[in-house]
């Protein structure tokens, strides 16, 4: 875990060269709990992703 922006925010950083192995080990469903959109947010090209984000506005 990497701490970013203070004690309240932590992110899991996966180096690019390890991303494929990391993804291969994901089990189950990834659930979106909250969405925070910054000023420079652009809507995703993927319809599936856009719909998932829309449910959490």
C-alpha positions as a printed Julia matrix, in Angstrom:
57×3 Matrix{Float64}:
   0.0     0.0     0.0
   1.13    3.52   -0.76
  -0.08    6.41    1.31
  -1.23    9.31   -0.84
  -2.73   12.59    0.32
  -2.6    11.87    4.03
  -3.73    9.19    6.45
  -7.22    8.77    4.98
  -6.25    7.63    1.51
  -4.3     4.53    0.61
  -3.78    2.99   -2.81
  -2.44   -0.33   -3.94
   0.3     0.37   -6.45
   1.24   -2.47   -8.78
   4.34   -1.98  -10.96
   3.52   -2.22  -14.68
   5.73   -5.26  -15.15
   3.72   -7.12  -12.45
   0.24   -6.04  -13.56
  -0.57   -9.08  -15.71
   0.28  -11.5   -12.89
  -1.66   -9.34  -10.43
  -4.74   -9.36  -12.69
  -4.48  -13.14  -13.14
  -4.9   -13.56   -9.37
  -8.07  -11.48   -8.99
 -10.91  -13.71   -7.83
 -14.59  -12.84   -7.68
 -16.25   -9.59   -8.64
 -14.74   -6.12   -8.29
 -17.32   -3.82   -6.73
 -17.33   -0.03   -7.06
 -18.0     1.46   -3.62
 -17.61    5.19   -4.37
 -16.64    7.34   -7.33
 -14.72   10.6    -7.08
 -14.41   12.55  -10.34
 -11.86   15.35  -10.61
 -12.08   18.48  -12.74
 -10.22   16.79  -15.61
 -12.34   13.62  -15.6
 -13.28   12.33  -19.05
 -16.04    9.81  -19.6
 -14.65    6.34  -20.35
 -14.91    4.93  -23.87
 -16.16    1.62  -22.52
 -19.96    1.54  -22.24
 -19.73   -1.07  -19.47
 -17.4     1.11  -17.38
 -19.5     4.23  -18.04
 -22.66    2.44  -16.86
 -20.93    1.13  -13.73
 -19.7     4.62  -12.85
 -23.09    6.15  -13.49
 -24.7     3.89  -10.87
 -22.46    5.44   -8.19
 -22.88    9.17   -8.8
